[in-house]
Amino acid sequence: MKFNAKQLQQMSNSVRANALGAVLSAHSGHVGIILDASEIITCIYANHLRRGIDRFVLSSGHGSAMLYSVLKLAGYKIGDLNTFRKFGGLPGHPEYGMDGVDATTGPLGAGIGNAVGMALAQKIQGIRARTYCLVSDGDLMEGVSFESLSFVGRLNLNNLIVLWDDNKLTIDGTAQTDIDVTARMRSMGFNVMSVRGNDINAIEHALERAEKSNHPVFIQCKNVLGRGCSLENKSSAHGFALSDTEMLSLIAQNANEEGMRLWGVVGMRPIANSIRATNALKRIKIPKIPERISTRELSGIYLDLLMGAGADLITGSADLANNTYVKTSRSVDIIANNFNGNYINYGVREQGMASIVNGLVIGGLRAVCSTFLVFSDYMRPAIRLAALSHLPSIYVFSHDSIAVGEDGPTHQPIEQLPSLRLIPNLNVYRPCNIDEVAYAWNAAINSADTPSAIILSRQKFRQIPSPSDADLSRGAYVIYPAKSGRAKTTIVATGSEVPLAVEIASRFKNIQVVSVLNVRDFKNQTAKYKSSILRGCVIAIEAAEPSPWFEIADCVIGIDKFGASGDSDTLYNEYGFNADKIISEIKDYIK
């Protein structure tokens, strides 16, 4: 059953009344979008979105009260609207994991990237489904929107329908969007339509055409911010700026029993179940590894073995596949109109790539993306949202230190590694050998609710094997025991600095080396375990900003300034990552 324009207007009014009631209860929220966009979201949910098949992303997440209102009316298991923005109640912006909320949104532009990933996941899975995305002027100003939407055009994702709430206003006044947004969208390969945002018949006609389009669709919904209130068409209508009296009046004007009844019909519709089968992995036999090799090469070797063993991964890179080694002998490119592959060339779109990967994961795929570690800064907003949303996205970062070498300080990460470790619910692995590489990949793939960052070297270095009884799940373990049997000093190291630490320890009888694969996992260990491996004076060595290591170490050898151009060996020596120099520096700590 499809609802007619009169019915849809009654349903829109019910959405508006309930959403305004939630904002009034909180005395906080965003009124403008509720007043101007309720018709748009009503048409999508009442007549077009197939529950359990299609997806909807409110990229303009400040309109959360409107989304919660729709979901509540449509029979989703949403809490009491009167708990909106209150501790323990409905969150101020939509959060993934709530019934019917397909993405955590609020940081503008992020939802667009998520929606692109969901639409791509539908194509890869061969599901005849659509993804709808409601965006604001602010969303379209963020750079991630350019990255994501141009990517859509290149792949011709004709199952993506973007609706623009075009009210030409933002918090500071006139929206500073493109002079001609629709021309931009046409140039990126979208079929562009234009309607009035409160014209239900026009919205319905546009959505019907969009669902038959051979190209992605962008619908401009010309709107008036805060339509019908005393602040109509003023920037101040964006937030909560109306009096309680006016809010109560607007609620009364829009409340209607017939709209509520009609939404009840939507809530009775059957829900489709979509289940994606996963492949059981065969046992992986690791081949003989060269004595000197980079961890990016080790990662590529193990990833190829994983995919050969049945790991159902979608990998990709920001134009760096030959550097990050996430494109293997088993990779098949996904291209426009042919989605039967497992590798995506995102082009130089780091933030868009990370947001799209999060959408792929929401869509039910196990997705991996990659670039250089220094460019993780571009991706940080999306990584943070993955961690907040408990999405097991996988990010592979190579070129992890000043050993990048000749490209110089612009490409040499200093603060990025500790910065990533600061993000809650993000597993950061910096492996030093094939055992640690294999563990990092297996843990990342098996994670149900935690994203992973795997940090890899460009340079080759000597391989120090992990002891056969090492428990890598603890995050840190003794990789090189003291010759005397009882260590009086412990050197803690990660990744490519582990063989350097072992070289230093080998010159003494009472120094051991602890490899720290995952700082977060190690911090979660018992005090007894920590004290059992951090014996005596603790010295940390890592080619990154040193400050965080002082939490567990008495002395830290790190880098607190930017790098320089030169070959990797010269740079490591000049910046003090040389056994003789380190021994000289820490001689007062060595007993």
C-alpha positions as CSV (number, residue, x, y, z in Angstrom):
1,M,0.0,0.0,0.0
2,K,1.3,3.4,-1.0
3,F,0.0,6.5,0.8
4,N,-1.4,9.5,-1.1
5,A,-0.3,13.1,-0.7
6,K,-3.0,13.9,1.9
7,Q,-2.1,10.9,4.0
8,L,1.6,11.7,3.7
9,Q,1.0,15.2,4.9
10,Q,-0.8,13.9,8.0
11,M,2.0,11.5,8.7
12,S,4.6,14.3,8.2
13,N,2.7,16.4,10.7
14,S,2.8,13.6,13.2
15,V,6.6,13.2,12.7
16,R,7.0,17.0,13.2
17,A,4.9,17.1,16.4
18,N,6.6,14.2,18.1
19,A,10.1,15.5,17.1
20,L,9.3,18.9,18.5
21,G,8.0,17.4,21.6
22,A,11.3,15.6,22.1
23,V,13.3,18.8,21.6
24,L,11.0,20.7,24.0
25,S,11.5,18.0,26.6
26,A,15.2,18.2,26.3
27,H,15.3,22.0,26.0
28,S,18.0,21.2,23.5
29,G,18.2,20.1,19.9
30,H,17.6,21.4,16.4
31,V,14.2,22.7,15.4
32,G,14.8,24.1,11.9
33,I,15.3,20.8,10.1
34,I,12.3,19.3,11.8
35,L,10.1,22.0,10.5
36,D,11.5,21.9,6.9
37,A,12.4,18.3,6.2
38,S,9.7,16.1,7.8
39,E,7.9,15.7,4.5
40,I,11.1,14.4,2.8
41,I,11.8,11.8,5.5
42,T,8.2,10.8,5.7
43,C,7.9,10.0,1.9
44,I,11.1,7.8,2.1
45,Y,9.9,5.8,5.1
46,A,6.2,5.6,4.3
47,N,6.3,4.8,0.6
48,H,9.8,3.7,-0.5
49,L,12.2,2.3,2.1
50,R,11.8,-1.5,2.4
51,R,12.6,-2.4,6.0
52,G,15.4,-4.9,6.2
53,I,16.4,-4.4,2.6
54,D,17.0,-0.7,1.9
55,R,19.0,1.7,4.1
56,F,18.6,5.3,5.2
57,V,21.4,7.6,6.4
58,L,20.6,10.9,8.0
59,S,23.9,12.6,7.2
60,S,22.6,15.8,8.7
61,G,22.7,14.1,12.1
62,H,21.6,17.2,14.0
63,G,18.1,16.2,12.8
64,S,18.2,13.2,15.1
65,A,14.9,14.1,16.8
66,M,13.2,13.9,13.5
67,L,14.8,10.5,12.7
68,Y,13.8,9.1,16.1
69,S,10.3,10.3,15.7
70,V,10.0,8.5,12.3
71,L,11.5,5.3,13.7
72,K,9.2,5.4,16.8
73,L,6.1,5.9,14.6
74,A,7.2,3.2,12.1
75,G,7.5,0.6,14.8
76,Y,11.2,0.4,15.4
77,K,12.4,-0.3,19.0
78,I,13.3,3.2,19.9
79,G,13.2,4.4,23.5
80,D,10.9,7.1,24.9
81,L,11.3,10.3,22.9
82,N,11.1,12.3,26.2
83,T,14.6,10.9,27.0
84,F,16.1,12.7,24.1
85,R,19.5,14.3,24.9
86,K,19.2,13.1,28.5
87,F,21.8,10.9,30.2
88,G,21.0,7.3,29.4
89,G,18.3,8.2,26.9
90,L,18.3,8.9,23.2
91,P,21.6,10.4,22.1
92,G,21.9,13.9,20.8
93,H,23.0,12.7,17.4
94,P,22.2,9.3,15.8
95,E,24.4,6.4,16.9
96,Y,24.8,3.1,15.1
97,G,23.5,0.1,17.0
98,M,20.1,1.7,17.8
99,D,17.2,-0.1,16.0
100,G,16.8,1.5,12.6
101,V,19.9,3.8,12.8
102,D,22.2,2.8,10.0
103,A,25.1,5.1,10.8
104,T,26.5,7.3,13.6
105,T,26.2,10.8,12.2
106,G,26.6,14.3,13.3
107,P,30.1,15.3,12.1
108,L,29.0,16.7,8.8
109,G,29.8,14.8,5.6
110,A,30.6,11.5,7.4
111,G,27.2,10.1,6.7
112,I,27.6,10.6,3.0
113,G,30.7,8.4,3.0
114,N,28.9,5.8,5.0
115,A,25.9,5.8,2.7
116,V,28.3,5.4,-0.3
117,G,29.8,2.3,1.4
118,M,26.4,0.8,2.1
119,A,25.3,1.3,-1.5
120,L,28.5,-0.3,-2.7
121,A,28.1,-3.2,-0.3
122,Q,24.6,-3.8,-1.8
123,K,26.2,-3.9,-5.2
124,I,29.0,-6.3,-4.2
125,Q,26.5,-8.6,-2.5
126,G,24.2,-8.6,-5.5
127,I,21.3,-7.3,-3.4
128,R,18.6,-5.4,-5.3
129,A,18.4,-2.6,-2.7
130,R,18.8,1.1,-2.4
131,T,20.4,3.5,0.0
132,Y,18.8,6.8,0.7
133,C,20.8,9.7,2.3
134,L,19.4,13.0,3.5
135,V,22.1,15.7,3.5
136,S,22.3,19.4,4.5
137,D,24.1,22.4,3.1
138,G,26.8,21.8,5.7
139,D,27.3,18.2,4.6
140,L,28.0,19.3,1.1
141,M,30.6,21.8,2.2
142,E,32.8,19.2,4.0
143,G,35.6,17.8,1.8
144,V,34.7,14.3,2.5
145,S,31.5,14.8,0.5
146,F,33.5,15.7,-2.6
147,E,35.7,12.6,-2.1
148,S,32.7,10.3,-1.5
149,L,30.3,11.6,-4.2
150,S,32.9,11.7,-6.9
151,F,33.7,8.1,-6.1
152,V,30.0,7.3,-6.6
153,G,30.1,8.7,-10.0
154,R,33.1,6.8,-11.1
155,L,31.5,3.5,-10.0
156,N,28.0,4.6,-11.2
157,L,26.2,3.5,-8.0
158,N,22.7,3.9,-9.3
159,N,21.3,2.5,-6.1
160,L,22.3,5.6,-4.2
161,I,19.7,8.4,-3.8
162,V,20.9,11.6,-2.1
163,L,18.3,14.2,-1.1
164,W,19.6,17.7,-0.3
165,D,17.7,19.8,2.3
166,D,18.6,23.0,0.4
167,N,17.5,25.8,2.8
168,K,20.6,28.0,2.0
169,L,21.3,28.7,5.7
170,T,23.8,27.5,8.3
171,I,24.6,28.6,11.8
172,D,26.6,31.7,10.7
173,G,24.2,32.9,8.0
174,T,24.2,32.2,4.3
175,A,25.4,28.7,3.4
176,Q,28.8,28.9,1.8
177,T,28.1,26.0,-0.6
178,D,29.2,25.8,-4.2
179,I,27.8,28.6,-6.4
180,D,26.1,25.8,-8.4
181,V,25.8,22.6,-6.4
182,T,23.6,20.8,-8.9
183,A,26.2,21.5,-11.7
184,R,28.8,19.9,-9.4
185,M,26.6,16.9,-9.0
186,R,26.0,16.5,-12.7
187,S,29.7,16.7,-13.3
188,M,30.2,13.8,-10.9
189,G,27.8,11.6,-12.8
190,F,24.6,12.1,-10.9
191,N,21.1,12.3,-12.4
192,V,19.9,15.6,-10.8
193,M,16.3,16.5,-10.0
194,S,14.9,19.5,-8.2
195,V,11.7,19.8,-6.2
196,R,10.2,22.0,-3.4
197,G,10.9,20.5,-0.1
198,N,7.3,20.6,1.1
199,D,5.7,19.5,-2.2
200,I,4.8,15.9,-1.4
201,N,3.6,15.1,-4.9
202,A,6.9,16.4,-6.4
203,I,9.0,14.5,-3.8
204,E,7.1,11.3,-4.5
205,H,7.5,11.7,-8.3
206,A,11.2,12.3,-7.9
207,L,11.7,9.3,-5.7
208,E,9.8,7.1,-8.2
209,R,12.0,8.3,-11.1
210,A,15.1,7.9,-8.9
211,E,14.4,4.3,-8.2
212,K,14.4,3.6,-12.0
213,S,17.5,5.6,-12.8
214,N,20.6,4.1,-14.5
215,H,22.8,6.6,-12.6
216,P,23.1,7.7,-9.0
217,V,20.5,10.4,-8.2
218,F,20.7,13.7,-6.4
219,I,17.4,15.4,-5.5
220,Q,17.6,19.1,-4.7
221,C,14.8,19.8,-2.2
222,K,14.4,23.6,-2.1
223,N,13.4,24.4,1.4
224,V,12.8,27.1,4.0
225,L,14.6,26.6,7.4
226,G,12.2,26.6,10.3
227,R,9.2,26.8,8.0
228,G,6.1,28.0,9.8
229,C,7.8,29.4,13.0
230,S,8.5,32.9,14.0
231,L,12.2,32.5,13.0
232,E,11.4,31.1,9.5
233,N,14.2,31.5,7.0
234,K,16.6,32.8,9.7
235,S,19.8,31.1,10.8
236,S,18.7,31.2,14.4
237,A,16.0,28.7,13.6
238,H,18.7,26.0,13.2
239,G,19.0,25.2,16.9
240,F,16.7,25.5,19.9
241,A,15.7,29.2,19.9
242,L,11.9,29.2,20.1
243,S,9.9,29.9,23.3
244,D,8.2,27.1,25.1
245,T,4.9,28.7,24.2
246,E,5.6,28.7,20.5
247,M,6.9,25.2,20.7
248,L,3.7,24.0,22.3
249,S,1.7,25.8,19.7
250,L,3.6,24.2,16.8
251,I,3.2,20.8,18.4
252,A,-0.6,21.3,18.7
253,Q,-0.8,22.5,15.1
254,N,0.9,19.4,13.8
255,A,-0.4,16.7,16.1
256,N,-3.1,14.5,14.5
257,E,-4.6,11.1,15.3
258,E,-4.9,10.1,11.6
259,G,-1.2,10.5,11.0
260,M,-0.4,8.3,14.0
261,R,-2.9,5.7,12.8
262,L,-1.3,5.6,9.3
263,W,2.2,5.2,10.8
264,G,0.8,2.2,12.6
265,V,0.1,0.6,9.2
266,V,3.8,1.1,8.3
267,G,4.8,-0.5,11.5
268,M,2.9,-3.7,10.6
269,R,4.8,-4.3,7.4
270,P,6.9,-7.4,7.3
271,I,10.7,-7.1,7.9
272,A,13.0,-8.8,5.4
273,N,15.9,-10.8,6.9
274,S,19.3,-10.7,5.0
275,I,21.9,-13.1,6.1
276,R,25.4,-13.2,4.6
277,A,27.3,-16.4,4.8
278,T,31.0,-16.3,5.8
279,N,33.7,-18.7,4.7
280,A,35.5,-20.9,7.3
281,L,39.2,-20.3,7.0
282,K,41.6,-23.2,6.3
283,R,44.7,-23.6,8.4
284,I,47.4,-21.3,7.2
285,K,50.9,-22.6,6.8
286,I,53.4,-19.7,6.9
287,P,56.3,-20.1,4.4
288,K,60.0,-19.5,5.2
289,I,60.6,-15.8,5.7
290,P,63.8,-14.0,4.6
291,E,66.2,-12.9,7.4
292,R,65.6,-9.3,6.5
293,I,62.2,-8.1,5.3
294,S,59.7,-5.3,5.8
295,T,56.5,-5.8,7.8
296,R,54.5,-4.4,4.8
297,E,55.9,-7.3,2.8
298,L,55.1,-9.8,5.6
299,S,51.6,-8.4,5.7
300,G,51.1,-8.8,2.0
301,I,52.4,-12.4,2.2
302,Y,50.0,-13.3,5.0
303,L,47.1,-11.4,3.5
304,D,47.5,-13.4,0.2
305,L,47.5,-16.6,2.3
306,L,44.4,-15.5,4.2
307,M,42.5,-14.8,1.0
308,G,43.7,-18.1,-0.4
309,A,42.4,-19.8,2.8
310,G,38.9,-18.3,2.2
311,A,39.0,-15.0,4.0
312,D,36.2,-13.0,2.5
313,L,37.8,-9.6,2.5
314,I,37.2,-6.5,0.4
315,T,40.6,-4.7,0.4
316,G,41.5,-1.3,-1.1
317,S,43.9,1.6,-1.1
318,A,44.1,5.3,-1.7
319,D,46.2,4.9,-4.9
320,L,49.0,3.1,-3.0
321,A,48.4,-0.6,-3.6
322,N,51.9,-1.3,-4.7
323,N,53.2,0.3,-1.5
324,T,50.8,-1.0,1.2
325,Y,50.6,-4.6,-0.3
326,V,46.9,-5.0,0.2
327,K,46.4,-5.9,-3.4
328,T,47.4,-9.5,-3.7
329,S,47.6,-12.2,-6.4
330,R,44.0,-13.0,-5.5
331,S,42.7,-9.5,-5.9
332,V,40.1,-8.6,-8.6
333,D,39.3,-5.0,-9.2
334,I,35.8,-3.7,-8.6
335,I,34.9,-1.3,-11.4
336,A,31.8,0.5,-12.7
337,N,29.0,-1.9,-13.5
338,N,31.0,-4.9,-12.5
339,F,31.1,-5.5,-8.7
340,N,32.2,-9.1,-8.8
341,G,35.6,-8.3,-7.4
342,N,37.3,-7.9,-4.0
343,Y,39.7,-4.9,-4.5
344,I,38.8,-1.2,-4.6
345,N,41.0,1.6,-6.0
346,Y,39.7,4.5,-4.1
347,G,41.9,7.0,-5.7
348,V,43.5,9.7,-3.6
349,R,40.6,10.0,-1.2
350,E,41.8,9.0,2.3
351,Q,38.9,10.4,4.4
352,G,36.3,9.3,1.8
353,M,37.9,5.9,1.7
354,A,37.7,5.4,5.5
355,S,34.1,6.6,5.6
356,I,33.2,4.3,2.7
357,V,34.9,1.4,4.4
358,N,32.8,2.0,7.5
359,G,29.7,1.9,5.3
360,L,30.9,-1.4,3.7
361,V,31.2,-2.9,7.2
362,I,27.8,-1.7,8.2
363,G,26.6,-3.3,5.0
364,G,27.8,-6.7,6.2
365,L,31.2,-6.9,4.5
366,R,34.7,-7.3,6.1
367,A,36.5,-4.3,4.6
368,V,40.1,-3.2,4.6
369,C,41.7,0.1,3.4
370,S,45.2,1.3,3.3
371,T,47.6,4.3,2.9
372,F,50.7,5.7,4.5
373,L,50.7,6.1,8.3
374,V,51.2,9.9,8.0
375,F,48.0,10.2,6.0
376,S,46.0,8.6,8.8
377,D,45.4,12.2,9.9
378,Y,43.1,12.6,6.9
379,M,41.2,9.5,8.0
380,R,41.0,10.2,11.7
381,P,37.4,11.4,11.8
382,A,36.2,8.2,10.2
383,I,38.4,6.0,12.3
384,R,37.1,7.7,15.5
385,L,33.5,7.1,14.3
386,A,34.3,3.5,13.6
387,A,35.6,3.1,17.2
388,L,32.6,4.9,18.6
389,S,30.2,2.8,16.5
390,H,31.9,-0.5,17.3
391,L,32.6,-1.2,13.6
392,P,35.3,-3.8,13.0
393,S,36.8,-1.9,10.1
394,I,40.4,-2.6,9.2
395,Y,43.0,0.1,8.4
396,V,46.4,-0.8,7.1
397,F,49.1,1.9,7.4
398,S,52.6,1.3,6.0
399,H,55.7,3.6,6.0
400,D,55.5,3.9,9.7
401,S,58.5,6.0,10.7
402,I,61.3,8.4,9.7
403,A,62.7,5.3,7.8
404,V,60.4,6.4,5.0
405,G,63.6,8.1,4.1
406,E,64.1,10.4,1.1
407,D,60.5,11.7,0.9
408,G,61.3,13.8,3.9
409,P,59.4,15.0,7.0
410,T,56.1,15.6,5.1
411,H,55.8,11.8,4.7
412,Q,57.5,10.7,8.0
413,P,55.1,10.1,10.8
414,I,56.1,11.2,14.3
415,E,52.9,11.7,16.3
416,Q,50.5,9.6,14.3
417,L,51.2,6.2,16.1
418,P,50.6,7.4,19.7
419,S,47.7,9.5,18.4
420,L,45.9,6.5,17.1
421,R,46.5,4.7,20.4
422,L,44.6,7.5,22.1
423,I,41.4,6.6,20.4
424,P,39.2,4.5,22.7
425,N,38.1,1.1,21.3
426,L,40.7,1.0,18.5
427,N,43.2,-1.8,18.4
428,V,46.5,-0.6,17.1
429,Y,49.0,-3.3,16.1
430,R,52.7,-2.6,15.3
431,P,54.2,-6.0,14.5
432,C,57.9,-6.9,14.4
433,N,57.7,-10.3,12.7
434,I,55.5,-12.7,10.8
435,D,54.1,-14.2,14.0
436,E,52.9,-10.8,15.1
437,V,51.7,-9.9,11.6
438,A,49.6,-13.1,11.5
439,Y,48.2,-12.4,14.9
440,A,47.3,-8.8,14.1
441,W,45.4,-9.9,10.9
442,N,43.6,-12.8,12.6
443,A,42.6,-10.6,15.5
444,A,41.4,-7.9,13.2
445,I,39.3,-10.3,11.0
446,N,37.8,-12.0,14.1
447,S,36.9,-8.8,15.9
448,A,33.2,-8.3,16.2
449,D,33.0,-4.7,17.5
450,T,36.5,-3.1,17.5
451,P,38.2,-1.5,14.5
452,S,41.9,-2.3,13.9
453,A,44.9,-0.3,12.7
454,I,47.9,-2.4,11.5
455,I,51.0,-0.4,11.4
456,L,53.8,-1.6,9.0
457,S,57.3,-0.6,8.0
458,R,58.6,0.4,4.6
459,Q,62.2,-0.6,5.4
460,K,63.5,-4.2,5.7
461,F,64.9,-5.2,9.0
462,R,66.3,-8.3,10.8
463,Q,63.6,-10.7,11.9
464,I,63.5,-11.7,15.6
465,P,61.2,-14.7,16.0
466,S,58.7,-14.9,18.8
467,P,59.2,-17.7,21.3
468,S,56.9,-20.7,20.6
469,D,55.1,-20.2,23.9
470,A,54.6,-16.4,23.5
471,D,51.0,-15.4,24.2
472,L,50.5,-12.5,21.7
473,S,46.9,-11.9,22.9
474,R,48.4,-10.2,26.0
475,G,49.7,-7.4,23.8
476,A,53.3,-7.7,25.1
477,Y,55.7,-10.6,25.9
478,V,59.3,-11.3,26.4
479,I,60.8,-11.8,22.9
480,Y,64.4,-11.9,24.1
481,P,65.2,-13.2,27.6
482,A,68.2,-12.0,29.6
483,K,71.2,-14.3,29.3
484,S,71.6,-14.4,33.1
485,G,68.0,-15.7,33.5
486,R,66.9,-12.9,35.8
487,A,66.6,-9.5,34.1
488,K,67.5,-6.4,35.9
489,T,66.6,-4.1,33.0
490,T,63.8,-4.4,30.4
491,I,63.8,-2.8,27.0
492,V,60.3,-2.3,25.6
493,A,60.1,-1.9,21.8
494,T,57.7,-2.2,18.9
495,G,57.9,-3.1,15.2
496,S,61.2,-2.3,13.5
497,E,62.8,-1.2,16.8
498,V,62.6,-4.7,18.2
499,P,65.8,-6.0,16.5
500,L,67.6,-2.8,17.7
501,A,66.5,-3.5,21.2
502,V,67.7,-7.1,20.9
503,E,71.1,-5.9,19.6
504,I,71.5,-3.7,22.7
505,A,70.4,-6.4,25.1
506,S,72.7,-9.0,23.5
507,R,75.7,-7.0,24.8
508,F,74.6,-7.5,28.4
509,K,73.8,-10.5,30.5
510,N,70.9,-9.0,32.5
511,I,68.8,-7.1,29.9
512,Q,65.6,-8.6,28.4
513,V,63.5,-7.3,25.5
514,V,59.7,-7.1,25.5
515,S,57.9,-6.7,22.2
516,V,54.7,-4.7,22.5
517,L,52.4,-5.6,19.7
518,N,49.3,-3.9,21.0
519,V,49.5,-1.3,23.8
520,R,45.8,-1.4,24.6
521,D,45.8,-5.2,25.1
522,F,48.8,-4.9,27.4
523,K,47.2,-2.2,29.5
524,N,44.3,-4.5,30.0
525,Q,46.4,-7.2,31.6
526,T,46.6,-7.9,35.3
527,A,49.2,-6.1,37.4
528,K,50.7,-9.5,38.1
529,Y,51.4,-10.2,34.4
530,K,52.7,-6.6,33.8
531,S,55.2,-6.9,36.7
532,S,56.2,-10.3,35.5
533,I,57.6,-9.0,32.2
534,L,58.5,-5.4,33.1
535,R,61.4,-6.3,35.3
536,G,63.8,-3.8,36.8
537,C,64.4,-0.5,35.1
538,V,62.2,-0.1,32.0
539,I,63.5,1.6,28.9
540,A,61.2,2.1,25.9
541,I,62.4,2.5,22.3
542,E,60.1,3.5,19.5
543,A,60.6,5.8,16.5
544,A,57.7,8.0,17.4
545,E,56.7,10.8,19.8
546,P,57.9,9.4,23.2
547,S,55.5,11.0,25.8
548,P,52.9,8.1,26.2
549,W,55.6,5.6,27.1
550,F,56.5,7.3,30.3
551,E,53.3,5.7,31.7
552,I,55.3,2.4,32.0
553,A,58.9,3.4,31.3
554,D,61.7,5.1,33.3
555,C,63.5,6.2,30.1
556,V,62.2,6.6,26.6
557,I,64.1,6.8,23.3
558,G,61.8,8.4,20.8
559,I,61.5,11.3,18.4
560,D,60.0,14.6,19.4
561,K,60.8,16.6,16.3
562,F,60.1,16.3,12.6
563,G,62.3,14.1,10.4
564,A,64.5,15.0,7.4
565,S,65.2,13.9,3.9
566,G,67.8,11.1,3.5
567,D,68.2,7.4,3.4
568,S,66.6,5.4,6.2
569,D,69.9,4.1,7.7
570,T,71.3,7.6,7.9
571,L,68.2,9.0,9.5
572,Y,68.0,6.3,12.1
573,N,71.6,7.0,13.0
574,E,71.2,10.8,13.1
575,Y,68.1,10.6,15.2
576,G,69.8,8.3,17.8
577,F,68.4,4.9,16.8
578,N,71.8,3.3,17.0
579,A,72.8,0.7,19.5
580,D,76.0,2.5,20.6
581,K,74.3,5.9,21.0
582,I,71.4,4.4,22.9
583,I,73.7,2.5,25.3
584,S,75.6,5.7,25.9
585,E,72.3,7.6,26.6
586,I,70.9,5.0,29.0
587,K,74.1,3.9,30.7
588,D,72.9,5.4,34.0
589,Y,69.8,3.2,33.9
590,I,71.6,-0.1,33.0
591,K,72.6,-2.1,36.1
